[in-house]
Amino acid sequence: MNQISRLLSPSSVAVIGASGDARKTSGRPIAFLRKHGFQGRLYPVNPRYEEIDGLRCYASVAELPEVPDVALILLGPERANQAVAELSARGCAAAIVLAGGYGETGADGLQRQQALDAARGQMRILGPNTIGLVNLTERITLSASGALDMDELLAGRIAVVSQSGGILGALLSRGVSAGIGFSKLISTSNEVDLDVADFVDYLADDPATTVIALYLEGLRDSEKFTRAALKARAAGKPVVVYKVGRSEAGAHAANSHTGALAGADNLYSAYFRQLGVIRAETFADLLDIPFALASGRVMHGRRVAILTSTGGAGTLIADNLGVAGFETPTPGLETAAKLRALDIGDQAVLDRNPIDLTLAGLQPELMRSAIRILLESPDFDAVISVVGSSGVAQPHLMADAIRDSLAGSDKPVLAYISPHAPAAAQRINGSGGVAFSAPESCASALSAMASFAEQKGAALAPAAVSFASTSIDLQLPAGQLDEERSKRLYASFGIPVTRERVVHDGEQAALAARELGGQVVLKVLSERIAHKSEVGGVALGLDAEAIGERLERMRDEVGGHVGFVPESFLIQEMVVGGQELILGFHRDPQLGPALLLGMGGVTAELFQDTTLRLLPVNHEQAHEMLRELRTFALLDGFRGRPKGDIEAAVACIVAFSDMAMQLGERLLEAEINPLLVRPAGRGVVALDGLTVIA
C-alpha cells in the first residue's frame, strides 16, 4: 500500500493536539471518527490529557506505541512544523496539516510553508490550511468540518477534490439534502506536497469511484495533471472541473492581440477540452453533472423526450434543451400508437413533445409504462419526466416509476421536480434515478453525458508535426522583433510571406515600389512599435510616384505619436482577395505554450471569434480549430463566396506550431495578423508579423 493509499485508508490515526472538548475544532476529529464508525486504531496526542473519550492520550509523538499511518495535526503553524518533523523521523506515511498561516498569508507564511516542506522529509503532506478529507466508502473522517455533525453520511460513486476546504462541506451537505452520496472528499488547499493531480491519479484506480469532480483555483503542475486526467479518461472515469477565476483579464502584459485574446480562462477551457475534461459552468453543475454521469447511463444522440403532466414545466425544459443544442422531436407513428394504447384518456396530448399525460401522470402504472415506451423508442436518446405537485404529497409516484423503468435501457432518465419537493428528489436519487430542481440542470447534465459519450473510446491523437524546416535562423536577438525580421523567421519554417523591401527614405521607397510592381503597402518598421495601424504607420494602395512623399509624411505622423523619429520602413506587395485570420502563440505561466486562431485583422479583439489549443498542434487539430470558428462559413463558400484554401491554412497552422515547439522557451510571443487565406488553390500569405524572444 503506497503513502496516498494509507492516507485515504489508514489502519491507525494519530490526532496531534487533540482536545477532550468535542465542541472545539481540535476536539471534533476524534468525535467524528468514532461517531461515523472508524474501525482502526486511534491515538490522541496532547500532554494536558491522560485520556480523551475513553482513549489513552499520549504526551508526544515519541510516546506513540506504533508509527501511525496518518497523523491529523491540530496545532498552530510553528508547532505543526515541529510535529511534522517528529512524525517524519518516526516514518509516518502521511500527515494532514489543518493550520493556516502559511503561503496564503504572504511572505512570512510562505517561509513557514517552505520550512514545512523541508520538515516532512519523505512523508506526504495534505495541506496546510486544509479542512482534511473524508473517505465515505470506508467511513473514515479525517476532518474537523462542521458538516460532519450530521448523523448520516451517504456513500456514493462521486469523488470530490477541492483546492478550497469550505467547498467540501458545502457539497457534502447539499449532497445529503438531495440524496446524493460520495466516495471521497479531499481538500488540497495550499498543496505544499500533494496536489489535485496526485489525487486524480489515485482516484483513477479507485474501484469505489466512477466520477471525479474538481474545484480548481489553478494548477501547480499542468504536466502531472495532464497525465492524471488522461489516466482517468483511459479508465472510463469522467473528470468534471469547476474552475474559478474566469474574470481575470490576463492581457495587461501582452504586446500582441493574441495575449489579449487568449486569456487565462479561455486557455483553461481549451486545455480541458483537449483532455476530455468536462467543465462545469456553474457551481450547481459541480454536483449535478457528476451525479448524472455517475448513473452510468449512456447518451447515444441528442433527441430528448419530455414526459409531463404540467404544461408550463415541460416548456421550461424544452426551452433549456433547445438552447443547449438538443432536439425534442414529436413521437414517431409507432411510438405514438404505443402511447395511445395505454388508454391514457382523451385529454392527453401525445402528438407533440413535451408529451402531456395530464391527470394520467398521477397513475404510477401508466407513468411507468409511458417511460418504458419512450426508452424503447428509436425516436429518443433520453427521457426527462416532470414531477408536478404530486411530488410534494406522493413522492413515491415518480420515484417508483423511474426505478422500475431503468433496467430495460441504458438511456438517461432524468426527473425535473417543478415544485419544492425535497422528499421526491431524495427518493428518486436514492432509487437509481437522477432528479433536479432546476430546468437548467437537466440541460447541463445531458450536455455533459453527450460530451462524455462522444469522447469515450476516442483516443487523443498525438501531434504529428510533418513539416521539416530548412535554414532556420536561430541567431535571434532578445526582445521584440520588427515585422521584417519576424516574417523572415516564419518563412524559414515554410510559412508564405509577402514580398517586401526595407527602405529608409523616399527615393529607396520609390525604387522598391517599382521592383515589386503595381500598388504597394507602406509600413513603418520598428521593433518598438507593436501596433502600427494605431499610430498611423500603415498606408495602402500606393504607387512609385506617390510613395516617397507619403513616407516622409508618415515619418512625421508616427513620430508625433510614439515620441521618436522612425528610421526604417517596409515596402510590401499589396495582396488582396481572401479571408483574414489571426494566428498567434501564447505562453501561459501555468499551462504552457498554446496556439490561438481566430478572425483576424483590425477586428480581431472586437469580434473575439477565436479558438485555442495547447501545443503541439497536428493536422487534425488544425482542421478542428478552423471549424470551431463561428466565421468558418466565410472560408467555406458562404453565400457564393469562393472557398478559401483550407488545406494551405492547415499547413500554415501546423508549421507555426512546429516553429513554436522548436524555439521552445526562447519564444515568448508570436503572431501573424492578418494571415490571408486566399481562394482554393492559391494558398495563404502572412501579411504582418510580431515576435518576442526571451
C-alpha positions as CSV (number, residue, x, y, z in Angstrom):
1,M,0.0,0.0,0.0
2,N,1.6,3.3,-1.1
3,Q,1.5,6.5,1.0
4,I,-1.5,8.1,-0.6
5,S,-3.5,4.8,-0.1
6,R,-2.5,4.8,3.5
7,L,-3.6,8.5,3.8
8,L,-7.0,7.7,2.5
9,S,-7.4,4.3,4.1
10,P,-5.4,4.3,7.3
11,S,-5.4,1.5,9.8
12,S,-4.1,3.8,12.5
13,V,-4.6,7.5,13.1
14,A,-2.8,9.9,15.5
15,V,-4.5,13.2,16.3
16,I,-1.8,15.7,17.3
17,G,-3.2,18.4,19.5
18,A,-6.5,16.6,20.2
19,S,-8.9,18.2,22.7
20,G,-11.3,16.5,25.1
21,D,-13.9,19.1,24.3
22,A,-15.8,18.0,21.2
23,R,-17.2,21.5,20.9
24,K,-13.8,22.8,19.9
25,T,-12.3,22.4,16.5
26,S,-9.4,20.4,18.0
27,G,-12.0,18.1,19.6
28,R,-14.0,17.4,16.6
29,P,-11.8,14.9,14.6
30,I,-11.9,12.2,17.3
31,A,-15.6,12.7,17.9
32,F,-16.3,12.4,14.2
33,L,-14.1,9.4,13.6
34,R,-15.9,7.5,16.4
35,K,-19.3,8.8,15.5
36,H,-19.1,7.7,11.9
37,G,-17.6,4.3,12.5
38,F,-13.8,4.4,12.1
39,Q,-12.6,0.8,12.8
40,G,-8.9,1.4,13.1
41,R,-6.6,2.3,16.0
42,L,-6.9,5.9,17.2
43,Y,-4.2,7.7,19.2
44,P,-4.8,11.2,20.7
45,V,-1.7,13.2,21.4
46,N,-1.8,16.1,24.0
47,P,0.4,16.4,27.1
48,R,-2.5,18.0,29.0
49,Y,-4.7,14.9,28.9
50,E,-4.4,11.4,30.2
51,E,-7.3,10.2,28.1
52,I,-9.9,11.6,25.6
53,D,-13.2,10.0,25.1
54,G,-12.0,6.8,26.8
55,L,-8.9,6.6,24.7
56,R,-5.4,6.8,26.2
57,C,-3.8,10.2,25.4
58,Y,-0.1,10.3,24.7
59,A,2.1,13.2,25.7
60,S,4.2,13.3,22.5
61,V,4.8,11.8,19.1
62,A,7.7,9.9,20.6
63,E,5.5,8.1,23.1
64,L,3.1,6.7,20.5
65,P,3.0,2.9,20.7
66,E,3.3,2.5,16.9
67,V,4.0,4.6,13.9
68,P,0.6,5.7,12.6
69,D,-0.4,5.5,9.0
70,V,-1.7,9.1,9.2
71,A,-1.4,12.0,11.6
72,L,-4.0,14.7,11.8
73,I,-2.3,17.8,13.1
74,L,-4.4,20.4,15.0
75,L,-1.6,22.8,16.1
76,G,-0.6,26.3,15.1
77,P,1.9,26.6,12.2
78,E,5.2,26.7,14.2
79,R,4.3,23.7,16.4
80,A,2.7,21.9,13.4
81,N,6.1,22.1,11.6
82,Q,7.8,20.6,14.6
83,A,5.3,17.8,14.8
84,V,5.8,17.1,11.1
85,A,9.5,16.7,11.6
86,E,9.0,14.3,14.6
87,L,6.4,12.2,12.6
88,S,8.7,12.1,9.6
89,A,11.6,10.9,11.8
90,R,9.4,8.0,13.0
91,G,8.5,7.0,9.5
92,C,4.9,8.1,9.4
93,A,3.3,7.7,5.9
94,A,1.3,11.0,5.7
95,A,0.1,13.9,7.7
96,I,-2.8,16.3,7.4
97,V,-2.0,19.9,8.5
98,L,-5.1,21.9,9.2
99,A,-3.4,25.0,10.4
100,G,-3.4,28.3,8.4
101,G,-0.8,31.0,8.5
102,Y,1.2,29.6,5.6
103,G,1.6,30.6,2.0
104,E,-1.9,32.1,1.8
105,T,-0.8,34.9,4.3
106,G,2.2,36.4,2.5
107,A,6.0,36.3,2.6
108,D,6.3,35.2,6.3
109,G,3.7,32.5,5.8
110,L,5.5,31.3,2.6
111,Q,8.7,30.9,4.6
112,R,6.8,28.8,7.1
113,Q,5.4,26.7,4.3
114,Q,8.9,26.2,2.8
115,A,10.0,25.1,6.3
116,L,7.1,22.6,6.5
117,D,8.1,21.2,3.1
118,A,11.6,20.7,4.4
119,A,10.4,19.2,7.7
120,R,8.3,16.5,6.0
121,G,11.3,14.6,4.5
122,Q,9.7,11.6,2.7
123,M,6.4,11.9,4.4
124,R,3.4,13.0,2.3
125,I,1.5,16.2,3.4
126,L,-2.1,17.1,2.7
127,G,-2.5,20.9,3.2
128,P,-1.6,23.0,5.0
129,N,-4.6,25.2,5.6
130,T,-6.9,22.3,4.7
131,I,-10.1,21.0,6.1
132,G,-8.9,17.5,5.6
133,L,-10.5,14.5,3.9
134,V,-13.4,12.2,4.2
135,N,-13.4,8.6,2.9
136,L,-17.1,7.8,2.9
137,T,-16.5,4.4,1.3
138,E,-14.8,3.2,4.4
139,R,-16.4,5.7,6.9
140,I,-13.1,7.5,7.6
141,T,-13.5,11.2,8.6
142,L,-10.1,12.9,8.8
143,S,-11.5,16.3,9.1
144,A,-12.8,19.0,11.5
145,S,-15.5,20.2,9.2
146,G,-18.8,21.1,11.0
147,A,-20.6,19.4,8.1
148,L,-19.7,16.1,9.7
149,D,-22.1,16.8,12.6
150,M,-24.9,15.3,10.5
151,D,-26.0,11.9,11.6
152,E,-26.0,10.1,8.3
153,L,-23.3,10.4,5.5
154,L,-24.2,8.9,2.2
155,A,-21.7,6.8,0.4
156,G,-21.7,7.0,-3.4
157,R,-19.6,6.9,-6.6
158,I,-18.5,10.5,-6.9
159,A,-15.1,11.7,-5.6
160,V,-14.5,15.4,-5.0
161,V,-11.1,17.1,-4.8
162,S,-11.1,20.7,-3.9
163,Q,-8.5,23.4,-3.5
164,S,-10.9,25.1,-1.2
165,G,-11.8,23.5,2.1
166,G,-15.1,25.1,2.6
167,I,-16.4,23.7,-0.7
168,L,-16.3,20.2,0.7
169,G,-18.7,21.0,3.5
170,A,-21.0,22.8,1.0
171,L,-21.1,19.8,-1.4
172,L,-21.4,17.2,1.4
173,S,-24.4,19.0,3.0
174,R,-26.1,19.6,-0.4
175,G,-25.5,16.0,-1.4
176,V,-27.1,14.7,1.7
177,S,-30.1,17.0,1.3
178,A,-30.6,15.8,-2.3
179,G,-29.9,12.1,-1.6
180,I,-26.5,12.1,-3.4
181,G,-23.6,10.2,-2.0
182,F,-19.8,10.5,-2.4
183,S,-16.9,8.1,-2.3
184,K,-14.1,10.5,-1.2
185,L,-13.9,14.2,-0.4
186,I,-10.4,15.7,-0.3
187,S,-9.3,19.3,0.4
188,T,-5.8,20.0,-1.0
189,S,-5.7,23.7,-0.2
190,N,-2.1,25.1,-0.2
191,E,-0.6,22.0,-1.8
192,V,2.8,22.1,-0.2
193,D,3.2,18.5,-1.3
194,L,0.2,16.6,-2.5
195,D,-1.9,18.4,-5.2
196,V,-5.0,17.8,-7.2
197,A,-3.2,15.8,-9.8
198,D,-1.9,13.3,-7.2
199,F,-5.5,12.5,-6.2
200,V,-6.9,12.4,-9.7
201,D,-4.2,9.8,-10.4
202,Y,-5.2,7.8,-7.3
203,L,-8.9,8.0,-7.9
204,A,-8.4,6.7,-11.5
205,D,-7.6,3.4,-9.8
206,D,-10.2,3.6,-7.0
207,P,-12.9,0.9,-7.6
208,A,-15.3,2.9,-5.4
209,T,-15.1,6.0,-7.7
210,T,-16.7,6.3,-11.1
211,V,-16.7,10.1,-11.5
212,I,-14.1,12.7,-10.3
213,A,-15.3,16.2,-9.5
214,L,-12.7,19.0,-9.1
215,Y,-12.9,22.5,-7.6
216,L,-9.9,24.3,-9.0
217,E,-8.3,27.7,-8.5
218,G,-5.2,26.9,-10.6
219,L,-2.8,24.1,-11.4
220,R,0.6,23.7,-9.8
221,D,1.9,21.2,-12.3
222,S,0.0,21.1,-15.6
223,E,2.1,18.2,-17.0
224,K,1.3,16.0,-14.0
225,F,-2.4,16.9,-14.2
226,T,-2.4,16.1,-17.9
227,R,-1.1,12.6,-17.2
228,A,-3.6,12.1,-14.4
229,A,-6.5,13.3,-16.4
230,L,-5.6,11.0,-19.3
231,K,-5.3,8.1,-16.9
232,A,-8.8,8.8,-15.6
233,R,-10.1,9.0,-19.2
234,A,-8.4,5.7,-20.1
235,A,-10.1,4.2,-17.0
236,G,-13.5,5.4,-18.3
237,K,-13.9,7.9,-15.4
238,P,-15.2,11.3,-16.4
239,V,-13.5,14.3,-14.8
240,V,-15.7,17.3,-14.1
241,V,-14.0,20.6,-13.2
242,Y,-15.4,23.9,-11.8
243,K,-12.6,26.4,-12.3
244,V,-12.8,29.8,-10.6
245,G,-11.0,32.9,-11.8
246,R,-13.0,33.3,-15.0
247,S,-13.0,37.1,-14.8
248,E,-9.2,37.6,-15.0
249,A,-8.3,39.8,-17.9
250,G,-4.8,38.4,-18.3
251,A,-3.9,40.8,-21.1
252,H,-2.2,43.7,-19.4
253,A,1.3,42.4,-20.1
254,A,0.8,41.3,-23.7
255,N,2.3,43.1,-26.7
256,S,0.2,41.1,-29.2
257,H,-3.5,40.8,-29.9
258,T,-3.0,37.1,-29.1
259,G,-2.2,37.8,-25.4
260,A,-5.4,39.8,-25.0
261,L,-7.5,37.2,-26.8
262,A,-6.1,34.1,-25.2
263,G,-6.7,35.0,-21.6
264,A,-6.1,32.5,-18.8
265,D,-9.6,31.3,-18.5
266,N,-10.0,30.7,-22.3
267,L,-6.8,28.7,-22.3
268,Y,-8.1,26.6,-19.4
269,S,-11.2,25.8,-21.4
270,A,-9.1,24.8,-24.4
271,Y,-6.9,22.7,-22.1
272,F,-9.8,20.9,-20.5
273,R,-11.4,20.3,-23.9
274,Q,-8.2,18.7,-25.2
275,L,-8.0,16.4,-22.2
276,G,-11.7,15.4,-22.5
277,V,-12.3,17.1,-19.1
278,I,-15.9,18.4,-18.7
279,R,-16.1,22.0,-17.5
280,A,-18.9,22.9,-15.1
281,E,-20.1,26.4,-15.9
282,T,-21.9,26.9,-12.6
283,F,-21.2,25.8,-9.0
284,A,-24.5,23.8,-9.1
285,D,-23.2,21.9,-12.1
286,L,-20.3,20.6,-9.9
287,L,-22.8,18.4,-8.1
288,D,-25.4,17.9,-10.8
289,I,-23.2,16.8,-13.7
290,P,-21.1,14.3,-11.7
291,F,-24.3,12.8,-10.3
292,A,-25.8,12.4,-13.7
293,L,-22.6,10.8,-15.0
294,A,-22.4,8.5,-12.0
295,S,-25.7,7.0,-13.0
296,G,-23.8,5.1,-15.8
297,R,-26.5,5.9,-18.4
298,V,-25.3,6.5,-22.0
299,M,-26.3,9.3,-24.3
300,H,-26.4,7.9,-27.8
301,G,-27.7,11.1,-29.5
302,R,-29.3,14.4,-28.8
303,R,-33.0,13.7,-29.1
304,V,-35.0,14.0,-25.8
305,A,-38.5,13.1,-24.9
306,I,-40.2,15.2,-22.2
307,L,-42.9,13.5,-20.3
308,T,-45.1,15.8,-18.3
309,S,-48.4,16.3,-16.7
310,T,-47.9,20.1,-16.3
311,G,-47.5,22.1,-19.5
312,G,-45.5,25.1,-18.1
313,A,-42.8,22.9,-16.6
314,G,-42.5,20.9,-19.8
315,T,-42.0,24.1,-21.8
316,L,-39.2,25.2,-19.4
317,I,-37.4,22.0,-20.0
318,A,-37.9,22.2,-23.8
319,D,-36.6,25.8,-23.9
320,N,-33.4,25.0,-21.9
321,L,-32.7,21.9,-24.0
322,G,-33.1,23.9,-27.2
323,V,-30.6,26.5,-26.0
324,A,-28.2,23.6,-25.2
325,G,-28.5,22.2,-28.8
326,F,-30.8,19.3,-28.1
327,E,-33.8,18.2,-30.2
328,T,-37.3,17.5,-28.8
329,P,-38.9,15.7,-31.8
330,T,-42.5,14.6,-31.8
331,P,-43.0,10.8,-31.2
332,G,-43.0,8.7,-34.4
333,L,-46.1,6.9,-35.5
334,E,-45.2,3.7,-33.9
335,T,-44.3,5.3,-30.5
336,A,-47.4,7.5,-30.6
337,A,-49.5,4.4,-31.2
338,K,-48.0,2.6,-28.2
339,L,-48.7,5.6,-26.0
340,R,-52.3,5.8,-27.1
341,A,-52.7,2.1,-26.4
342,L,-52.1,2.8,-22.7
343,D,-55.7,4.2,-22.5
344,I,-54.5,7.4,-21.1
345,G,-57.7,9.3,-21.9
346,D,-58.8,12.0,-24.3
347,Q,-57.1,14.9,-22.6
348,A,-53.6,13.5,-23.0
349,V,-51.5,15.2,-25.8
350,L,-49.4,12.5,-27.5
351,D,-48.6,14.1,-30.9
352,R,-46.1,16.6,-29.7
353,N,-43.1,17.0,-27.4
354,P,-43.4,17.7,-24.4
355,I,-45.7,14.7,-24.2
356,D,-48.5,15.7,-21.8
357,L,-50.2,12.9,-19.9
358,T,-52.4,15.4,-17.9
359,L,-54.1,13.6,-15.0
360,A,-52.7,10.2,-16.1
361,G,-49.4,11.3,-14.6
362,L,-50.9,10.5,-11.2
363,Q,-51.3,6.8,-12.0
364,P,-47.9,5.1,-11.4
365,E,-48.6,2.2,-13.7
366,L,-49.4,4.4,-16.6
367,M,-46.4,6.6,-15.9
368,R,-44.1,3.5,-15.7
369,S,-45.4,2.2,-19.0
370,A,-45.0,5.6,-20.7
371,I,-41.4,5.9,-19.6
372,R,-40.6,2.3,-20.8
373,I,-42.2,3.1,-24.2
374,L,-40.1,6.2,-24.6
375,L,-36.9,4.4,-23.6
376,E,-37.6,1.6,-26.0
377,S,-38.4,4.0,-28.8
378,P,-35.8,4.6,-31.5
379,D,-37.1,8.2,-31.7
380,F,-35.4,9.3,-28.5
381,D,-32.0,9.1,-26.8
382,A,-33.1,10.3,-23.3
383,V,-36.2,10.9,-21.3
384,I,-37.0,13.7,-18.8
385,S,-40.0,13.2,-16.6
386,V,-41.5,16.3,-15.0
387,V,-42.7,15.8,-11.4
388,G,-45.5,18.1,-10.7
389,S,-47.3,19.0,-7.4
390,S,-48.0,15.3,-6.7
391,G,-44.3,15.1,-5.8
392,V,-45.0,17.0,-2.6
393,A,-47.6,14.7,-1.1
394,Q,-46.8,11.5,-3.0
395,P,-43.0,11.4,-3.7
396,H,-43.1,7.7,-4.4
397,L,-45.2,8.0,-7.6
398,M,-42.5,9.2,-10.0
399,A,-39.6,7.7,-8.0
400,D,-41.0,4.2,-8.2
401,A,-42.0,4.6,-11.8
402,I,-38.4,5.7,-12.8
403,R,-36.8,3.0,-10.6
404,D,-38.9,0.2,-12.3
405,S,-38.1,1.5,-15.8
406,L,-34.3,1.7,-15.6
407,A,-33.4,-2.0,-16.1
408,G,-34.6,-2.3,-19.7
409,S,-32.4,0.5,-21.2
410,D,-29.1,2.3,-20.7
411,K,-30.6,5.7,-21.9
412,P,-30.5,8.6,-19.4
413,V,-33.7,9.1,-17.4
414,L,-33.9,12.5,-15.6
415,A,-36.6,13.9,-13.4
416,Y,-37.3,17.7,-13.2
417,I,-39.1,18.4,-9.9
418,S,-41.2,21.5,-10.5
419,P,-42.4,22.3,-7.0
420,H,-40.2,22.3,-4.0
421,A,-40.3,18.6,-3.1
422,P,-37.1,17.5,-1.4
423,A,-38.6,14.2,-0.4
424,A,-39.3,13.4,-4.0
425,A,-35.7,14.3,-5.0
426,Q,-34.2,12.1,-2.3
427,R,-36.4,9.2,-3.2
428,I,-35.7,9.4,-6.9
429,N,-31.9,9.9,-6.4
430,G,-31.8,7.2,-3.8
431,S,-33.5,4.6,-6.1
432,G,-31.2,4.9,-9.1
433,G,-32.8,7.9,-10.8
434,V,-31.4,11.4,-11.3
435,A,-33.6,14.3,-10.1
436,F,-33.0,18.1,-10.4
437,S,-34.9,21.1,-9.2
438,A,-33.8,23.4,-11.9
439,P,-34.5,23.1,-15.7
440,E,-31.0,24.4,-16.5
441,S,-29.5,21.4,-14.5
442,C,-31.3,18.9,-16.8
443,A,-29.8,20.6,-19.9
444,S,-26.3,20.8,-18.3
445,A,-26.4,17.2,-17.2
446,L,-27.5,15.8,-20.6
447,S,-24.8,18.0,-22.3
448,A,-22.1,16.5,-20.2
449,M,-23.4,13.0,-20.8
450,A,-23.5,13.6,-24.5
451,S,-20.0,15.1,-24.4
452,F,-18.6,12.1,-22.4
453,A,-20.3,9.6,-24.8
454,E,-18.6,11.4,-27.8
455,Q,-15.2,11.3,-26.1
456,K,-15.4,7.8,-24.7
457,G,-13.2,5.5,-26.6
458,A,-11.8,8.2,-28.9
459,A,-8.1,8.3,-28.5
460,L,-6.3,11.6,-28.1
461,A,-4.2,11.7,-31.3
462,P,-0.6,12.6,-30.7
463,A,0.5,15.7,-32.5
464,A,2.2,14.7,-35.8
465,V,4.4,17.6,-37.0
466,S,5.1,16.6,-40.5
467,F,6.8,19.9,-41.5
468,A,10.6,19.9,-41.8
469,S,12.2,23.3,-41.6
470,T,15.2,24.5,-43.6
471,S,17.8,27.1,-43.0
472,I,16.3,28.2,-39.7
473,D,17.7,31.4,-38.3
474,L,18.2,30.6,-34.6
475,Q,20.5,33.6,-34.0
476,L,17.6,35.8,-32.8
477,P,18.1,38.9,-30.7
478,A,16.3,39.2,-27.4
479,G,13.2,41.3,-27.3
480,Q,10.6,42.2,-29.8
481,L,11.5,41.6,-33.5
482,D,10.3,44.0,-36.1
483,E,7.9,42.8,-38.8
484,E,10.5,42.1,-41.4
485,R,12.6,40.0,-39.1
486,S,9.5,38.2,-37.8
487,K,8.4,37.2,-41.2
488,R,11.8,36.1,-42.2
489,L,11.7,33.8,-39.2
490,Y,8.3,32.5,-40.2
491,A,9.4,32.0,-43.8
492,S,12.3,29.8,-42.6
493,F,9.6,27.4,-41.3
494,G,7.8,27.3,-44.7
495,I,5.1,29.9,-43.9
496,P,4.4,32.0,-47.1
497,V,5.0,35.7,-46.5
498,T,4.7,38.8,-48.7
499,R,7.4,40.1,-51.0
500,E,8.9,43.2,-49.4
501,R,11.8,45.6,-49.2
502,V,13.3,47.5,-46.2
503,V,13.9,51.2,-47.0
504,H,15.0,54.4,-45.2
505,D,13.9,57.2,-47.4
506,G,11.6,58.2,-50.2
507,E,14.0,57.5,-53.1
508,Q,14.6,53.9,-51.8
509,A,10.8,53.5,-51.4
510,A,10.1,54.5,-55.0
511,L,12.7,52.1,-56.3
512,A,11.3,49.3,-54.2
513,A,7.7,50.0,-55.4
514,R,8.8,49.8,-59.0
515,E,10.6,46.4,-58.3
516,L,7.5,45.0,-56.6
517,G,5.2,46.3,-59.3
518,G,1.7,47.7,-59.1
519,Q,0.3,49.1,-56.0
520,V,2.1,48.5,-52.7
521,V,1.8,48.9,-49.0
522,L,3.9,51.3,-46.9
523,K,4.5,50.4,-43.2
524,V,6.7,51.9,-40.5
525,L,9.3,49.4,-39.4
526,S,10.4,49.3,-35.8
527,E,10.7,46.7,-33.0
528,R,9.4,49.5,-30.7
529,I,6.0,49.7,-32.4
530,A,3.8,46.7,-31.9
531,H,0.5,48.0,-33.4
532,K,1.4,50.1,-36.5
533,S,-2.1,51.0,-37.6
534,E,-2.9,52.6,-34.3
535,V,-0.2,55.3,-34.8
536,G,-0.7,55.9,-38.5
537,G,2.0,53.6,-39.5
538,V,0.2,51.8,-42.4
539,A,-0.7,53.2,-45.9
540,L,-2.3,51.1,-48.6
541,G,-2.6,51.3,-52.4
542,L,0.4,53.5,-53.2
543,D,2.5,53.6,-56.4
544,A,6.1,54.6,-57.1
545,E,5.2,58.2,-57.8
546,A,3.2,58.8,-54.6
547,I,5.2,56.7,-52.1
548,G,8.2,59.0,-51.4
549,E,6.1,61.9,-50.3
550,R,3.8,59.6,-48.2
551,L,6.8,58.1,-46.5
552,E,8.0,61.4,-45.2
553,R,4.5,62.4,-44.1
554,M,4.3,59.0,-42.2
555,R,7.6,59.6,-40.6
556,D,6.3,62.9,-39.1
557,E,2.9,61.5,-38.1
558,V,4.2,58.3,-36.4
559,G,7.0,60.3,-34.7
560,G,4.3,62.6,-33.2
561,H,2.6,59.5,-31.7
562,V,5.5,57.5,-30.4
563,G,7.9,60.2,-29.3
564,F,10.8,59.2,-31.6
565,V,11.6,59.5,-35.4
566,P,11.3,56.2,-37.1
567,E,14.3,55.4,-39.4
568,S,13.1,52.3,-41.3
569,F,10.1,51.5,-43.4
570,L,8.7,48.4,-45.2
571,I,7.5,48.4,-48.8
572,Q,5.3,45.4,-49.3
573,E,3.4,43.9,-52.2
574,M,-0.3,44.5,-51.9
575,V,-2.2,41.2,-51.7
576,V,-6.0,41.3,-51.9
577,G,-8.8,38.8,-52.1
578,G,-9.3,36.3,-49.2
579,Q,-10.3,36.0,-45.6
580,E,-8.2,37.4,-42.8
581,L,-7.3,35.3,-39.8
582,I,-5.1,35.8,-36.7
583,L,-2.6,33.0,-35.8
584,G,-0.8,33.5,-32.6
585,F,1.4,31.9,-30.0
586,H,0.9,32.5,-26.3
587,R,2.8,31.1,-23.3
588,D,0.7,30.7,-20.1
589,P,2.7,30.5,-16.8
590,Q,0.6,27.6,-15.6
591,L,-0.4,25.7,-18.7
592,G,2.5,26.3,-21.0
593,P,2.5,27.1,-24.8
594,A,-0.7,27.4,-26.8
595,L,-1.8,28.4,-30.2
596,L,-4.7,30.8,-30.9
597,L,-6.6,31.0,-34.2
598,G,-9.4,33.5,-34.9
599,M,-10.9,36.1,-37.2
600,G,-8.0,38.4,-37.9
601,G,-7.2,41.9,-39.0
602,V,-8.0,45.1,-37.1
603,T,-11.3,43.5,-35.8
604,A,-9.5,40.6,-34.0
605,E,-10.2,41.9,-30.5
606,L,-13.6,43.4,-31.4
607,F,-15.2,40.1,-32.5
608,Q,-13.1,37.7,-30.4
609,D,-14.1,34.8,-32.6
610,T,-11.2,32.6,-31.5
611,T,-10.2,29.0,-30.5
612,L,-7.2,27.7,-28.7
613,R,-5.1,24.5,-28.4
614,L,-2.1,23.6,-26.2
615,L,0.9,22.8,-28.3
616,P,1.8,20.9,-30.3
617,V,-1.0,21.1,-32.9
618,N,-1.3,18.4,-35.6
619,H,-3.2,18.5,-38.9
620,E,-6.4,17.0,-37.5
621,Q,-6.4,19.6,-34.6
622,A,-5.8,22.4,-37.1
623,H,-8.8,21.4,-39.1
624,E,-10.9,21.3,-35.9
625,M,-9.7,24.8,-34.9
626,L,-10.8,26.2,-38.2
627,R,-14.2,24.6,-38.0
628,E,-14.7,25.8,-34.4
629,L,-14.7,29.5,-35.6
630,R,-18.1,31.0,-35.9
631,T,-16.9,32.6,-39.1
632,F,-15.6,29.4,-40.7
633,A,-18.5,29.7,-43.1
634,L,-16.7,32.6,-44.7
635,L,-13.9,30.2,-45.6
636,D,-16.3,27.5,-46.7
637,G,-18.1,29.3,-49.5
638,F,-20.7,31.3,-47.6
639,R,-23.4,32.7,-49.9
640,G,-21.5,32.1,-53.1
641,R,-18.1,33.4,-51.9
642,P,-15.2,31.5,-53.3
643,K,-14.0,28.8,-50.9
644,G,-10.7,29.5,-49.1
645,D,-7.6,27.4,-49.4
646,I,-8.3,25.5,-46.2
647,E,-5.6,22.9,-46.7
648,A,-3.0,25.7,-47.0
649,A,-4.3,27.3,-43.8
650,V,-4.0,24.0,-42.0
651,A,-0.4,23.5,-43.2
652,C,0.4,27.0,-42.0
653,I,-1.1,26.4,-38.6
654,V,1.0,23.2,-38.2
655,A,4.2,24.9,-39.4
656,F,3.6,27.8,-36.9
657,S,3.2,25.2,-34.2
658,D,6.4,23.5,-35.3
659,M,8.2,26.8,-35.1
660,A,7.0,27.4,-31.6
661,M,8.0,23.9,-30.4
662,Q,11.5,24.2,-31.9
663,L,12.1,27.6,-30.4
664,G,10.9,26.4,-27.0
665,E,11.4,28.6,-24.0
666,R,13.0,31.3,-26.1
667,L,9.7,32.2,-27.7
668,L,7.5,34.4,-25.6
669,E,5.0,35.7,-28.1
670,A,4.4,35.3,-31.9
671,E,1.6,36.4,-34.1
672,I,0.6,36.6,-37.7
673,N,-2.2,39.1,-38.1
674,P,-3.5,39.1,-40.6
675,L,-2.9,35.7,-42.2
676,L,-4.7,36.0,-45.5
677,V,-6.4,32.8,-46.7
678,R,-6.8,33.1,-50.4
679,P,-9.2,31.2,-52.7
680,A,-8.7,27.5,-53.0
681,G,-5.5,26.6,-54.8
682,R,-3.9,30.0,-54.2
683,G,-2.5,29.4,-50.7
684,V,-2.1,31.7,-47.7
685,V,0.2,34.6,-47.0
686,A,1.3,36.3,-43.8
687,L,0.7,40.0,-44.2
688,D,2.1,41.1,-40.9
689,G,4.1,39.5,-38.0
690,L,5.2,40.2,-34.4
691,T,7.6,38.1,-32.4
692,V,9.0,38.5,-28.9
693,I,12.1,36.5,-27.9
694,A,13.3,35.8,-24.4
